[in-house]
């Protein structure tokens, strides 16, 4: 009997992320997110300003 994977919108992307070592939960969240295939699951914040909030410039 074949194994069933999680219920994801983008099965191909989900499998690729799992093959790269990502957890099933994280891969499913990325594959199910809107525009995930468009931006590869990356943040919509290209400058990374959210992750740098409160830090001095250059760090």
Number of C-alpha atoms within 10 A of each C-alpha: 3 4 4 6 11 11 11 17 15 15 16 11 20 25 18 13 20 15 11 9 10 14 12 14 12 13 23 23 15 21 25 19 13 12 13 16 15 8 10 12 18 12 11 9 9 8 9 10 10 10 9 12 9 8 9 7 7 5 5
